[in-house]
């Protein structure tokens, strides 16, 4: 069996995110639950620590929402995870802040959460419909948005992961990132949910990640959840060091941003027995669709909807792209950082609701095979030469070029074309604008091809590891601001 593997289908049914802790503490007490290389806890000790702290919380903290202690997260995620688990075991809602928030942002968000849900009392008993988690988006426009989830939204997500991704989803999970990022928090809780345990890495290191995955038996990990930028760094390091294949890895889960599928064969060669999964979703929706990664798959295909997700396309005409709406048991409950003067509709225009259906304004279509094609986010759409242009499509084409590590496509005002398409690039080797132009001509319609190319030496990322397109746009359009851009 792979490291820490459990037999999928034999797990009992759990109604709350923390319920498995008691089960595994009783049935496999000495199995390793958490290991970050410094702290190592089996399920018995984990359960004892969490329940002791939960008992204190129940007496000392009557409010429904409790902020997770994030003081040590940058160097050690174990205290944060213990704080999170103790809060939800006390039937409270765990609010997870980002240690990188400036003090002024932190103060505003804490005040808004207190105004929105701070007066709610904690329930005596937690059920599937009880809120357990408040996370935050990256805040690409305005303050980060706080979203609240019920236990059932994530227990459904755990179950569908085990059902969809195969045996690898029930093996020890490597979680190489901050738990304030919901993708990594989900990966950590999935490892505890399955009983296979987790290997935590608070500060991502490609060396440490590869070392963990290369270990045999219970010291290693059979699965990993990662964002694309992490996998690219791992691939580059593995190639420089000529590392041998790692056959014990069964599953790679890729989320958070589009994966460059041109590198899937390299990833498969390094992990020859791994199932490489790409999943698509959003903070508000959780999982929407997934696919096995394949270099031959068109970039904009994100896969088929999960079996517990309904998808509909609201388009102006049949068989044309439109807004993607989803309905599933995994969607979020509500936002909790709305100001007193604003409703959800005015304060959070990116979200649309229609009864049980929800849209984050992503645009796409379903093909004859039932696959979902994602063109991009409606808010980023550009009008070039009278036609709709989704920057995500062009970014995907550019990122597939061997010299390009990351791309951000922006629109500059143009009196004739409406906008002039510009591409900001992070590159790994010398390349000319003519070469990139020729690359794009082979793959894109003429109006989508960037007219200008810029190099960016200090590529900005959001806290979740995505390209910070807002910051890149400001560098391009604010002539008085310091800029690291250089024309190519």
Secondary structure, DSSP 8 states (H G I E B T S, - for coil): --TT---TT-S---SSTTHHHHHHHHHSTTSEEEE-SS-EEEHHHHHHHHHHHHHHHHHH--BSEEE---TTTTT-HHHHHHHHHHHHHTT-EEE---TTS-HHHHHHHHHHHHHHHTT-B--SS--TTSEEEEEE---SSSS--EEEEEHHHHHHHHHHHHHHH-GGGGS-EEE-S-TTSHHHHHHHHHHHHHTS-EEE-SS--HHHHHHHHH--GGGS-SEEEE-HHHHHHHHHHHHHTT----TT--EEEE-SS---GGGHHHHHHHTTT-EEEEEEEETTTEEEEEEE--TTS-TTEEEEE-TTEEEEEE-SSTTS-EEEEEEETTS--EES---TT--HHHH-TT-EEETTEEE-SEEEEE-TTSEEEEEEEGGG-EEETTEEE-HHHHHHHHHTSTTEEEEEEEEEEETTTEEEEEEEEEESS---HHHHHHHHHTTS-GGGS-SEEEEESS--B-TTSSB-HHHHHHHHH-TTS---EEE-
